[in-house]
Amino acid sequence: MDLNANQLKKLSQLAKKAALEAGKIIGDAQGRDISTQSKTGGENIASQVVTEIDLEAENAILAILEPTLKKYNIGLLAEEGSAENTCRFEKEYFWCIDPLDGTLCFSRDQDGYSTSIALVSKSGDPIIGVVYNPRSKALYRAIKGHGAFKNGLPLTIKPQSKVLTLLFDQSYTKHPQFEKQVNALKQNLKKVGLTELKLHHLGGAVMNGISTVDLAPALYYKFPKKNLGGGSLWDFAASSVIQSEAGGINSDYHNQPLDLNRADSTFMNHKGVIFSSSEKLLELIPRNI
């Protein structure tokens, strides 16, 4: 069934409540000695680490959202518990949950982690996005077509700087052409009216995508690759609707809509990812890879 505006609002409120509950668990554990475990993931170590806090946070989220599955006929895709659940291909909508994105940052007590909850349509279109950063206590929310908000206030991109911020994660520095690409960005800045490039290694994909709004003008991108990885559906579902509702642009590496209900995998390596604070910055992204 199609969800109406009132139902979407109710679901958004529940997602907010769930994110805050998970955020409290994560926040209370900040700085503690947390045990980590390995799990099946992509080639990057960040996707192969899970902590007891990931699991506790996910349980807190599900305690709030699971009643909606039957009431609204919604599917579920949660990173730590149901990554192989096929109901997302059968229901008109599914919850896409990452209880603790940036687990590696969290385990090292570094900035860059968050809780991410999205409602995604069967076609892969993100409808609701909620992201909570326990470290800064910033809450981001959006419903498609109704704008984005940060801590209850309208969130819009307001680039007032001539400095381009390039957000990136650890995998980007390992790219064989990393230095060449950074130099190319620096050389082309004047074409879009900018004067300087600032490299900003934040951490988890969720906060990297969201931060293209807060740090505009800003870019964050991940190249397509053959190996599994490149982030997962739950890394981009919530942040993509929030970022676009704030006035940003996000897509795959070929400027097509993100494939957020990929049938053969939960990874995004097949087409790559781009988050940009404006359309003019897209011409700066290296294409010869």
C-alpha positions as CSV (number, residue, x, y, z in Angstrom):
1,M,0.0,0.0,0.0
2,D,1.1,3.6,-0.6
3,L,1.8,5.5,2.6
4,N,0.1,8.9,3.0
5,A,1.6,12.1,4.3
6,N,0.2,11.5,7.8
7,Q,1.6,7.9,8.0
8,L,5.0,9.1,6.8
9,K,5.1,11.7,9.5
10,K,4.3,9.1,12.1
11,L,6.9,6.7,10.8
12,S,9.4,9.6,10.7
13,Q,8.7,10.3,14.4
14,L,9.2,6.7,15.3
15,A,12.5,6.6,13.4
16,K,13.6,9.7,15.3
17,K,12.7,8.0,18.6
18,A,14.6,4.9,17.6
19,A,17.7,6.8,16.5
20,L,17.8,8.7,19.7
21,E,17.4,5.5,21.8
22,A,20.3,3.9,19.8
23,G,22.3,7.1,20.1
24,K,21.9,7.1,23.9
25,I,23.4,3.6,24.0
26,I,26.2,4.6,21.8
27,G,26.8,7.9,23.6
28,D,26.9,6.2,27.0
29,A,29.6,3.8,25.7
30,Q,31.8,6.5,24.2
31,G,35.4,6.2,25.5
32,R,34.8,2.8,27.1
33,D,36.9,-0.3,26.3
34,I,34.6,-2.0,23.9
35,S,35.1,-5.6,22.6
36,T,35.1,-5.9,18.9
37,Q,34.3,-8.9,16.7
38,S,34.9,-9.7,13.0
39,K,32.1,-10.3,10.5
40,T,31.8,-10.9,6.8
41,G,32.1,-7.7,4.9
42,G,33.8,-6.0,2.0
43,E,37.5,-5.8,1.4
44,N,37.9,-2.8,3.7
45,I,38.5,-3.6,7.4
46,A,35.9,-1.0,8.5
47,S,33.1,-3.2,7.0
48,Q,34.5,-6.3,8.9
49,V,34.2,-4.9,12.4
50,V,31.2,-5.2,14.8
51,T,31.0,-4.4,18.5
52,E,28.6,-5.2,21.3
53,I,27.3,-1.7,21.0
54,D,26.3,-2.2,17.3
55,L,24.1,-5.1,18.5
56,E,22.6,-3.3,21.5
57,A,21.8,-0.2,19.4
58,E,20.2,-2.3,16.7
59,N,18.0,-4.1,19.3
60,A,16.9,-0.8,20.6
61,I,15.9,0.4,17.2
62,L,14.0,-2.8,16.3
63,A,12.1,-2.7,19.6
64,I,10.5,0.6,18.4
65,L,10.2,-0.1,14.7
66,E,9.2,-3.8,14.5
67,P,5.5,-3.1,15.4
68,T,5.4,-1.0,12.2
69,L,6.3,-4.0,10.0
70,K,2.9,-5.7,10.3
71,K,0.9,-2.5,10.8
72,Y,2.1,-0.8,7.6
73,N,3.3,-4.0,5.8
74,I,6.9,-2.8,5.8
75,G,10.0,-4.9,5.1
76,L,13.3,-4.8,7.0
77,L,17.0,-4.6,6.2
78,A,19.2,-4.1,9.2
79,E,23.0,-4.4,9.0
80,E,23.7,-6.6,11.9
81,G,20.6,-8.8,11.9
82,S,18.9,-9.3,8.6
83,A,21.1,-8.4,5.7
84,E,19.9,-11.4,3.7
85,N,16.2,-10.8,4.4
86,T,14.4,-10.8,1.0
87,C,11.3,-9.1,2.2
88,R,12.7,-5.8,0.8
89,F,11.9,-7.1,-2.7
90,E,8.3,-8.1,-1.7
91,K,7.0,-5.1,0.3
92,E,6.3,-1.7,-1.0
93,Y,8.7,-0.2,1.6
94,F,11.4,-1.4,3.9
95,W,13.3,0.0,6.8
96,C,17.0,0.3,6.0
97,I,19.0,0.5,9.3
98,D,22.6,1.0,10.3
99,P,22.7,1.1,14.1
100,L,26.3,2.3,14.2
101,D,27.9,3.5,11.0
102,G,31.6,4.2,11.5
103,T,32.2,1.4,14.0
104,L,35.9,1.6,13.5
105,C,35.9,5.3,14.4
106,F,33.7,4.5,17.4
107,S,36.0,1.7,18.6
108,R,38.9,4.1,18.4
109,D,37.0,7.0,20.1
110,Q,37.3,9.1,16.9
111,D,34.7,11.4,15.3
112,G,32.7,10.1,12.3
113,Y,30.2,7.6,13.6
114,S,26.4,7.8,13.6
115,T,23.0,6.0,13.7
116,S,21.2,5.9,10.4
117,I,17.6,4.9,9.7
118,A,15.8,5.2,6.4
119,L,12.5,4.1,4.9
120,V,13.1,3.1,1.3
121,S,10.5,2.1,-1.4
122,K,10.7,-1.2,-3.3
123,S,12.1,0.8,-6.3
124,G,15.0,1.9,-4.2
125,D,13.8,5.5,-3.6
126,P,14.6,6.8,-0.1
127,I,11.5,8.3,1.4
128,I,12.4,9.0,5.1
129,G,15.9,9.6,6.5
130,V,17.0,10.0,10.1
131,V,20.6,10.3,11.1
132,Y,21.9,10.9,14.7
133,N,25.5,11.8,15.6
134,P,25.9,10.8,19.3
135,R,29.2,12.7,19.5
136,S,27.8,16.1,18.5
137,K,24.2,15.3,19.4
138,A,23.1,16.5,16.0
139,L,19.9,15.0,14.7
140,Y,19.2,15.2,10.9
141,R,15.8,14.4,9.5
142,A,14.0,14.5,6.1
143,I,10.8,13.2,4.4
144,K,11.0,13.3,0.6
145,G,9.4,16.5,-0.7
146,H,9.2,18.1,2.7
147,G,12.7,19.5,3.3
148,A,15.5,18.6,5.6
149,F,16.1,19.6,9.3
150,K,19.0,19.6,11.7
151,N,18.0,19.7,15.4
152,G,14.5,20.8,14.4
153,L,15.7,23.8,12.2
154,P,15.6,23.9,8.4
155,L,18.8,22.5,6.9
156,T,19.9,24.0,3.6
157,I,23.2,24.2,1.8
158,K,24.8,27.7,2.2
159,P,28.2,27.6,0.7
160,Q,30.0,30.8,1.7
161,S,33.6,29.6,1.4
162,K,36.0,29.5,-1.5
163,V,37.5,26.4,0.0
164,L,36.4,23.0,-1.4
165,T,36.2,20.3,1.3
166,L,36.9,16.8,0.0
167,L,35.5,14.2,2.4
168,F,36.9,10.8,2.2
169,D,37.4,7.5,4.0
170,Q,40.4,5.2,4.4
171,S,39.7,3.3,1.2
172,Y,40.2,6.4,-0.9
173,T,43.8,7.0,0.3
174,K,44.6,3.5,-1.0
175,H,43.5,4.2,-4.5
176,P,46.5,3.8,-6.8
177,Q,45.8,7.3,-8.3
178,F,45.0,9.0,-5.1
179,E,47.7,11.7,-5.2
180,K,47.2,12.3,-9.0
181,Q,43.5,12.8,-8.4
182,V,44.0,15.2,-5.5
183,N,46.4,17.2,-7.6
184,A,43.9,17.3,-10.5
185,L,41.3,18.6,-8.1
186,K,43.6,21.4,-7.0
187,Q,44.4,22.4,-10.5
188,N,40.7,22.6,-11.6
189,L,39.4,24.6,-8.6
190,K,39.4,27.9,-10.5
191,K,37.0,26.5,-13.1
192,V,34.3,26.5,-10.5
193,G,35.3,29.7,-8.7
194,L,37.2,28.1,-5.8
195,T,40.7,28.8,-4.5
196,E,41.7,26.0,-2.2
197,L,41.2,22.3,-1.5
198,K,40.9,21.0,2.1
199,L,41.1,17.2,2.7
200,H,38.8,16.1,5.5
201,H,39.0,12.5,6.7
202,L,35.8,12.0,8.7
203,G,35.1,8.3,8.9
204,G,31.8,6.6,8.3
205,A,30.0,7.0,5.0
206,V,26.8,8.3,6.6
207,M,28.5,11.4,8.2
208,N,30.7,11.9,5.1
209,G,27.5,12.2,2.9
210,I,25.7,14.4,5.4
211,S,28.8,16.6,5.9
212,T,28.6,17.7,2.2
213,V,25.8,19.9,3.5
214,D,27.4,21.2,6.7
215,L,30.8,21.8,5.1
216,A,29.7,23.1,1.6
217,P,31.2,23.5,-0.9
218,A,32.1,19.8,-0.5
219,L,32.4,16.5,-2.3
220,Y,32.4,12.9,-1.3
221,Y,32.7,10.1,-3.8
222,K,33.5,6.4,-4.0
223,F,34.7,4.8,-7.2
224,P,33.0,1.8,-8.8
225,K,35.1,-1.3,-8.3
226,K,34.9,-5.1,-8.9
227,N,35.6,-6.1,-5.3
228,L,32.8,-6.2,-2.8
229,G,32.6,-3.0,-0.7
230,G,32.1,0.7,-1.6
231,G,29.7,1.0,1.3
232,S,26.3,-0.7,1.7
233,L,22.7,0.3,1.1
234,W,22.3,1.3,4.8
235,D,25.3,3.6,4.5
236,F,23.6,5.9,2.0
237,A,19.8,5.5,2.2
238,A,19.1,8.0,5.0
239,S,21.9,10.4,4.2
240,S,20.8,10.6,0.5
241,V,17.3,11.8,1.2
242,I,18.5,14.3,3.8
243,Q,21.3,15.6,1.6
244,S,19.1,16.0,-1.4
245,E,16.3,17.7,0.6
246,A,18.8,20.1,1.9
247,G,19.7,21.1,-1.7
248,G,22.6,18.7,-2.4
249,I,23.1,16.2,-5.2
250,N,23.8,12.5,-4.8
251,S,24.0,9.8,-7.4
252,D,26.0,6.8,-8.6
253,Y,29.3,7.5,-10.3
254,H,27.5,7.8,-13.6
255,N,25.1,10.5,-12.4
256,Q,22.2,8.1,-12.2
257,P,20.0,7.6,-9.1
258,L,21.6,5.5,-6.4
259,D,20.6,1.8,-6.6
260,L,19.3,1.5,-3.0
261,N,17.5,-1.8,-3.4
262,R,20.2,-3.7,-5.3
263,A,18.9,-7.2,-6.0
264,D,22.2,-9.2,-6.0
265,S,24.0,-7.6,-3.1
266,T,23.8,-5.0,-0.3
267,F,27.1,-3.4,-1.4
268,M,27.4,-0.3,-3.6
269,N,30.7,-1.1,-5.3
270,H,29.1,-1.9,-8.7
271,K,28.2,1.7,-9.6
272,G,30.0,3.9,-7.0
273,V,28.6,6.8,-5.1
274,I,28.7,10.6,-5.4
275,F,27.6,13.3,-2.9
276,S,28.1,16.9,-4.0
277,S,26.9,20.1,-2.5
278,S,26.2,21.6,-5.9
279,E,25.9,20.6,-9.5
280,K,28.9,22.6,-10.7
281,L,31.3,20.6,-8.5
282,L,30.5,17.4,-10.4
283,E,32.9,18.4,-13.2
284,L,35.7,18.3,-10.7
285,I,35.3,14.5,-10.0
286,P,38.0,12.4,-11.7
287,R,36.4,10.2,-14.3
288,N,39.4,8.4,-15.7
289,I,39.8,5.5,-13.3
